[in-house]
Every structure is written in C-alpha cells, then in structure tokens.
Amino acid sequence: MKVKATVLGSLVIAALLLLTGCHQATVTTLPAVKKPTITAMVISDDHVIAPRLHDNGPAFKSYAASDAGADLKYSATIFKAFIATALTKKPDVVIVSGDITNNGEKASHEYVAQQLNRLIQAHIRVYVVPGNHDINNPLTRRFKGKKQAETVAVSPSDFKHIYKNAGYQQATETDKNSLSYLVKPSQKTWFLMLDSAIYRSNYQQGSSTVGGGFNAGTLDWIAKVGRAAKKQHATLIPVMHHNLMDHTAIHQNYTIGYADEVQQVFAKAGIKLALTGHLHAQNIKQMTTNGQSLTDIASGALILGSHYYGTLKLNQTTGTASYQAQATNVDNYIRTHQGAAAVQAYQKYDHDVLFAAGYNAALQSLLEDPDLNYSTKQTKTLATGMAAANIAVFRGTAVQASANITAWEKLPKSTPLRQFVLATRHLSGNLT
C-alpha cells in the first residue's frame, strides 16, 4: 500500500534521567533526520505486566487464561523481543500507540520505560501515547500464590513523568487539554501524538473507560497544528490509540467518539494517514472525507497473534509512505536467552491461549442458543472453525479453507457468529 501523507520537524532527545531505582544515563542530543527516507517502527497494545508483579502462580495463571487470547504470561518477554528487534534494525523512530501496560500498574509503566530507554541510548527516538488501560486504572493488580491484590496505578502527571524521555521532553508543542503533543524528528515529518483515552471518571465507575474521544479544545489544537504543517510543507501523521474509522462489524468503543468530526478535522489539516491500535487485530482501512483519502492503520496487538510490529517508511521528498506489518521473532529471542526447551513451552502456550479464546466463545454461543441442537462432534467442529477464524482476524490474513470453516457455511444465516467466521475467508490487504 502506498499513500500520500502530510508532515515533520526537528527533535531533541536531551540528557536522560532514568526512573526511580535506575541509574542515570546521558543521551546525546539527536539532530533532525535529513535522509530522504525516515523509518518508524510502530507497535500497539503491548499490555506488559512487570515480572515483579507476579510469580506465575495459581492466581496469575487463572487471570492470564481469561485474558481474551492475550499472551500475558510472556508479555515482558515479547516486549523485550521487540526491543531486541528494534536495536538490530535501528529505525529513526519507535512509536507505541497505547495500552502500554496490562492495567496501568506503575511498576509495569516503569518496566516498559526502562526497556524503551535502551532504544533511546541507541539514538532511536521513542514516542508514546496512552491507551484506555494506562491511566487512572482501578483494576491494577499484583499476584502471589493463590491471591491477587491492588497495586499502585499512575495519574496523568505520573504518565508524563515516566515517559518524559519517550516523547514528552522532545515535544515542540503540547495540548493543554490532554496529554497530546507534537514531535518533529525532521523538518518534513511531524508526528502528532494524540491522547484519545478517557480516564477522568475511571475510579468512580470502577473500571477503565474503553471508548475514547477528543474535546473541542484538542480538536482546535489539532487544526492549528495542521495549519502549521501545511505552511511548512510537512507531512503530519497522527498517532492515537482509538481507531479513526470502523474496521470491523464490531466497532463499538474501538472507533473514536464523534469519528466523523475527527475525520473532517484531519482532512482539513491535510492528514492522509493515521496510526492507531485498540482493535488488537491487524487491519488497514481507507475512506474518503470531503474528497480526500484517509488511511487508518490499526496495528495488531503486540501481546497476541503474530505479535506484529509495523515498519513505516516515509519518503520526505515525495511525501509518500509505505507500510509493512511483520511478526516479532519471539522464538529466536527465547532460544537465545533460555534455550530450545523454553521455545517449545512458549509456542504451545502462545497458540493455546489464542486458540482457546475463539473456541470457548463458540462453545458458549452454540450451547446457550436454545434453537441449536448439535452433537458433541458437530459442536467441536464448529468451535474449532471459530478458533481458526478468530486467529485469522488478529493476524489480518484470510483463514485457511477447512472442513471446520465449511461447517459454518452450512448453518442457517441467522446463526450467531456465522457471519463473523465466514467473513474471515476474505481478509486481505492488512499487512502492507
């Protein structure tokens, strides 16, 4: 896929002061990227839980098994595998588009920031934005043995402090209404890091707010930055957690609130490409607003599926962009650090936890519907087909033809999940 975009300027990574409990390090100030092509590696929905918050005991295993296919047990390992990949590939920029942590635990944020600091010390620019899990989350947890307990969460100011070296200290401009900010790694490419999360009422409601949105002040600020980018002939690329447009039939709370208004503001600002997450599925969607094409790349969750990262390459002369989603080689990272036996254990767990999410969802639907009366064999066949379809959605690629998928074709059109399963036969164009 090639799209025309609009954006970026100069960036400074100042002296780096690591988080509490860490040593201090000095990072050389980076000059603006003047190469013809600027490269960014993009991830989303890492859902990292710090290793010190669990002992992999009964309470944690039970909790992790119910996490909708996310590989929470290996979250820190998967993240470190990505860090190792980025250190090898050495992009100009690494972008993290929200849901950085499992449930906003301060210890998890500090752990992630320490890992990101390895990139910063290697002269790689790092920019982050929060997701719906990351701030003021009343569901922070730590696990020991058979018990779980609350642990410290982070406030908006905590978040900004923890990630001061991952974008906030490099900001050339900030939004007074949110944690949004603007960074300019080059004169021709600007990243508009947008805080789309809603977290002010989380403690009152007892959970994190899944949906997202911008208030009028933030929309005005985006419009102002857009005008500045146009004036400087820069390509402006927004990064936010919530999707800019509907990607699937199940879009409630994934797409940003008042999306049509946001799309119009983006189009007027000359924005043609947005980087988002939240959906957990690797998916690329395009639409036309006010005669202008908009492309929304929803990054697949690093925590599950193929553990994708995206590579975005921007030609700063022509303003064109190319994108490629690739699987993080977690196997190789584990083999290097833990050996072959550990790889086999990881592969089994990684597959089983994602397979079970789709399989169990189908079982629940099929067994609870009083109008459906299938044999045990038929139910297992259908559940296996649903599991395969679910994995395909997260990977963004078509499900392989099998008897398990054909079995869904033969069901009445009104059967719950049938449309979802069969639609996965046609998935395409989500990786490039």
C-alpha positions in Angstrom: 0.0 0.0 0.0 1.2 3.5 -0.8 -0.4 6.6 0.5 0.3 10.3 0.2 0.6 12.0 3.6 1.5 15.5 5.1 4.5 16.3 7.9 7.7 16.6 10.5 10.5 18.8 12.0 13.5 18.8 14.3 13.7 16.8 17.5 15.8 16.8 20.6 16.5 14.0 23.0 18.0 15.6 26.0 20.0 14.3 28.9 18.2 11.2 30.2 17.3 10.7 33.8 16.1 7.2 34.4 13.2 6.3 36.6 13.3 5.8 40.3 15.6 2.9 41.2 17.5 3.1 38.0 21.0 4.5 37.2 21.4 7.8 35.4 22.5 7.9 31.8 23.3 10.7 29.4 21.9 10.6 25.9 23.4 12.5 23.0 21.1 15.1 21.5 19.9 13.9 18.1 19.9 16.1 15.1 17.0 16.3 12.7 16.6 13.4 10.3 17.8 14.7 6.9 17.8 11.4 5.0 15.4 11.1 2.1 13.5 8.4 3.9 12.6 8.4 7.6 11.8 5.0 9.1 9.5 4.3 12.1 8.7 1.0 13.8 5.1 1.0 15.2 3.6 -1.1 17.9 0.4 -1.0 19.9 -1.4 -2.8 22.8 1.7 -4.3 24.4 -0.2 -4.9 27.7 3.0 -5.5 29.6 2.8 -6.7 33.2 6.1 -6.2 35.1 7.7 -9.5 36.0 7.9 -8.4 39.7 4.1 -8.1 39.9 3.5 -11.9 39.6 5.1 -15.2 40.5 3.3 -17.2 37.7 1.4 -18.9 40.5 -2.3 -20.1 40.5 -3.8 -16.7 40.8 -1.9 -15.3 37.9 -2.4 -18.3 35.7 -6.1 -18.2 36.2 -6.1 -14.4 35.5 -4.0 -14.8 32.4 -6.1 -17.6 31.0 -9.1 -15.4 30.9 -7.5 -12.5 29.0 -9.2 -13.0 25.6 -6.3 -14.6 23.8 -3.6 -12.2 25.1 -0.3 -13.9 26.0 0.0 -12.1 29.3 2.3 -14.8 30.7 5.0 -13.8 28.2 4.2 -10.1 27.9 7.5 -8.9 29.2 9.4 -11.4 27.1 7.5 -10.4 23.9 8.2 -6.8 24.6 11.9 -7.4 25.1 12.0 -9.4 21.9 10.6 -6.4 20.1 13.2 -4.2 21.8 15.9 -6.5 20.5 14.5 -6.4 17.0 14.4 -2.6 17.1 18.0 -2.4 18.3 19.0 -4.6 15.4 17.0 -2.7 12.7 17.8 0.7 14.1 14.9 2.8 12.8 14.8 6.5 13.2 11.7 6.3 15.4 9.8 3.8 17.5 6.1 4.6 18.2 3.9 3.0 20.8 0.2 3.8 20.3 -1.3 3.0 23.7 -2.3 0.2 26.1 1.3 0.0 27.0 0.6 -1.9 30.2 -1.7 -4.6 31.4 -3.9 -2.4 33.6 -1.8 0.7 34.2 0.3 -0.6 37.0 3.1 1.9 37.9 5.6 -0.9 38.2 4.7 -2.0 34.6 5.0 1.5 33.2 8.4 1.8 34.9 9.5 -1.5 33.5 8.4 -0.5 29.9 10.2 2.8 30.3 13.4 1.1 31.3 13.2 -1.1 28.2 12.4 1.9 25.9 15.5 3.6 27.4 17.7 1.0 25.8 16.4 2.3 22.4 16.9 5.9 23.4 20.5 5.2 24.4 21.0 3.7 21.0 19.9 7.0 19.5 16.5 5.8 18.4 13.7 8.3 19.0 10.8 6.9 21.0 7.3 8.4 21.2 4.4 7.0 23.2 0.7 7.9 23.9 -1.6 6.3 26.5 -4.4 3.8 25.8 -7.5 3.1 27.8 -5.7 0.7 30.1 -2.8 3.0 31.1 -4.0 5.9 33.3 -6.2 6.1 36.5 -7.0 2.4 36.2 -8.7 1.0 39.3 -8.0 -2.6 38.2 -4.3 -2.6 38.8 -3.2 -6.0 40.2 -0.3 -7.9 41.5 -0.3 -11.7 42.1 1.3 -14.0 44.6 0.4 -17.6 45.0 -3.4 -18.0 45.2 -4.0 -14.4 45.9 -4.2 -11.1 44.0 -4.2 -7.6 45.4 -4.3 -4.0 44.2 -1.1 -2.2 43.3 -0.2 1.4 42.5 -1.7 3.0 39.4 -0.5 6.1 37.6 -2.1 9.5 37.2 -1.8 11.6 34.0 1.1 13.6 35.5 2.8 10.3 36.5 2.5 9.0 33.0 4.0 12.2 31.6 6.9 12.0 34.0 7.6 8.3 33.5 7.7 8.7 29.7 9.4 12.1 29.7 12.2 10.7 27.6 9.8 8.8 25.3 8.3 11.9 23.7 7.2 14.5 26.3 10.6 16.2 26.7 11.0 16.2 22.9 7.7 17.9 22.3 7.8 21.1 20.3 4.2 21.8 21.3 1.7 20.3 23.8 -2.1 20.4 24.1 -3.3 22.0 27.4 -6.5 19.9 27.3 -4.8 16.4 27.2 -1.5 14.5 27.2 -1.3 15.1 23.4 1.9 16.6 22.0 3.8 17.3 18.7 7.2 16.0 17.8 9.3 16.8 14.8 12.1 14.3 14.1 12.7 16.2 10.9 11.6 19.4 9.2 9.5 17.4 6.7 7.9 14.8 9.0 5.9 15.6 12.1 4.2 13.1 14.4 1.0 14.3 16.2 0.9 12.1 19.3 -2.7 12.2 20.4 -4.2 11.2 23.8 -7.6 9.7 22.9 -8.1 7.9 26.2 -10.8 9.0 28.6 -9.8 8.4 32.2 -11.2 11.1 34.5 -14.1 9.0 35.8 -12.4 5.6 35.9 -12.2 5.4 39.7 -15.9 6.5 40.1 -17.1 3.7 37.7 -14.6 1.1 39.0 -13.1 0.3 35.6 -11.2 1.9 32.8 -13.2 3.6 30.0 -12.9 1.6 26.8 -14.1 4.3 24.4 -12.2 7.4 23.5 -12.5 10.9 22.2 -11.2 14.4 21.9 -12.8 17.5 23.5 -13.3 20.7 21.5 -10.1 22.2 22.7 -8.0 19.3 21.5 -9.7 19.4 18.1 -8.9 23.1 17.8 -5.3 22.4 18.7 -5.1 19.6 16.0 -6.5 22.0 13.5 -3.9 24.7 14.5 -1.0 22.2 14.1 -2.4 21.1 10.8 -2.3 24.7 9.5 1.3 25.0 10.7 2.3 21.7 9.0 0.8 22.9 5.7 2.6 26.2 5.9 5.9 24.3 6.5 5.1 21.7 3.7 5.5 19.0 6.3 3.8 15.6 6.5 1.6 15.4 9.6 0.9 11.9 10.9 -1.4 11.5 13.9 -0.9 8.6 16.3 -3.7 7.7 18.7 -5.0 4.6 20.5 -8.6 4.6 19.2 -9.4 3.9 15.6 -10.1 6.8 13.2 -12.9 4.8 11.4 -14.8 1.5 11.7 -12.6 -1.5 10.8 -15.0 -4.4 11.6 -18.7 -5.0 12.2 -17.8 -5.0 15.9 -16.7 -1.4 16.2 -18.4 -0.1 19.4 -15.8 1.6 21.6 -13.0 0.9 19.2 -13.6 3.8 16.9 -13.1 7.2 18.4 -16.2 9.1 19.6 -17.7 11.6 17.0 -15.4 10.0 14.4 -17.0 11.9 11.5 -16.0 15.2 13.2 -12.4 14.0 13.8 -12.2 12.8 10.2 -13.2 16.2 8.9 -10.6 17.9 11.1 -7.9 15.5 9.9 -8.9 16.0 6.3 -8.9 19.8 6.6 -5.4 19.6 8.2 -4.1 17.7 5.2 -3.7 14.5 7.1 -4.0 11.4 4.9 -2.5 8.6 7.2 -3.2 7.8 10.8 -1.6 5.2 13.1 -3.9 3.6 15.7 -4.4 0.4 17.8 -7.0 -0.7 20.3 -8.7 -3.2 18.0 -6.0 -5.8 18.6 -6.5 -7.0 15.0 -4.1 -6.0 12.3 -6.3 -4.1 9.9 -5.9 -1.3 7.3 -9.0 0.7 6.3 -9.4 3.6 3.8 -12.2 6.1 3.3 -12.8 9.4 1.6 -13.8 12.5 3.6 -14.5 15.8 1.8 -12.9 14.5 -1.3 -9.7 13.5 0.5 -8.5 9.9 1.1 -7.8 8.9 4.7 -6.0 5.7 5.6 -6.1 4.3 9.1 -3.6 1.6 10.0 -4.7 -0.2 13.1 -1.7 -2.1 14.5 -2.2 -5.6 15.6 -1.7 -6.1 19.4 2.0 -6.9 20.2 0.6 -9.1 23.1 -1.2 -11.6 20.8 -1.5 -13.3 17.5 1.6 -12.9 15.4 3.0 -10.2 17.8 3.2 -7.7 14.9 5.2 -4.6 14.6 4.8 -2.3 11.6 7.6 -0.6 9.6 6.5 2.7 8.2 8.8 4.4 5.6 8.2 8.0 4.6 9.8 9.5 1.6 10.4 13.0 2.8 10.8 14.4 -0.7 7.7 13.0 -2.3 5.5 12.6 0.8 4.7 9.0 0.0 4.5 6.3 2.7 4.9 2.5 2.6 4.0 0.2 5.5 4.7 -3.5 6.3 3.5 -5.5 9.3 5.9 -8.2 10.4 5.8 -10.8 13.2 8.2 -10.3 16.1 10.6 -13.3 16.2 9.9 -14.2 19.9 11.0 -17.7 19.3 14.5 -16.6 18.4 14.7 -14.3 21.4 13.7 -17.1 23.8 16.0 -19.6 22.1 19.0 -17.2 22.5 18.3 -16.4 26.2 16.6 -19.6 27.5 17.2 -22.5 25.1 15.2 -24.7 22.8 13.0 -26.3 25.5 11.8 -22.9 26.6 10.8 -22.1 22.9 8.6 -25.2 22.8 6.9 -24.3 26.0 6.3 -20.8 24.7 5.0 -21.9 21.3 2.4 -24.2 22.9 1.2 -21.7 25.4 1.1 -18.9 22.8 -1.0 -21.0 20.4 -3.2 -22.5 23.1 -4.2 -19.2 24.8 -5.3 -17.6 21.5 -7.0 -20.8 20.2 -8.9 -21.2 23.4 -10.3 -17.7 23.2 -12.2 -18.4 19.9 -13.0 -22.0 20.7 -14.6 -21.1 24.1 -16.5 -18.1 22.6 -18.1 -20.5 20.0 -18.9 -23.1 22.7 -20.7 -20.5 24.8 -22.7 -19.2 21.8 -23.6 -22.7 20.5 -24.6 -24.2 23.8 -26.6 -21.2 25.1 -28.8 -20.9 22.0 -31.9 -23.0 22.6 -32.6 -23.2 18.9 -29.4 -25.0 18.2 -29.1 -28.7 18.9 -25.8 -30.1 17.7 -24.0 -33.3 18.6 -20.8 -33.1 20.6 -18.8 -33.8 17.4 -20.6 -31.1 15.4 -20.1 -28.6 18.3 -16.3 -29.3 18.4 -16.0 -28.9 14.6 -17.7 -25.5 14.7 -15.8 -24.4 17.7 -12.5 -25.3 16.0 -13.6 -23.3 13.0 -14.3 -20.3 15.1 -10.9 -20.6 16.8 -9.2 -20.6 13.4 -11.3 -17.6 12.2 -10.5 -15.7 15.4 -6.8 -16.2 14.9 -7.2 -15.0 11.3 -8.8 -11.8 12.4 -5.9 -10.9 14.7 -3.4 -11.8 12.0 -5.3 -9.8 9.4 -5.0 -12.7 6.8 -7.6 -15.0 5.4 -8.5 -18.1 7.3 -7.4 -21.3 5.6 -10.1 -23.4 4.0 -11.0 -26.5 6.1 -14.0 -28.7 7.0 -14.3 -26.7 10.2 -15.0 -23.5 8.2 -17.2 -25.3 5.7 -19.4 -26.5 8.6 -20.3 -22.9 9.4 -21.3 -22.3 5.8 -24.0 -24.9 6.1 -25.6 -23.3 9.1 -28.7 -21.0 8.9 -27.7 -17.4 8.0 -29.2 -16.3 11.3 -26.8 -18.4 13.4 -24.7 -16.2 15.8 -21.0 -15.9 14.8 -21.7 -17.4 11.3 -21.2 -14.0 9.5 -18.1 -13.3 11.6 -16.5 -16.7 10.7 -17.2 -16.6 7.0 -16.0 -13.0 6.6 -12.5 -14.1 7.6 -12.2 -16.0 4.3 -11.8 -12.7 2.6 -9.4 -10.9 4.8 -6.6 -9.2 2.7 -4.6 -6.1 2.4 -4.0 -5.6 6.1 -0.2 -6.2 6.2 1.1 -3.8 3.5 
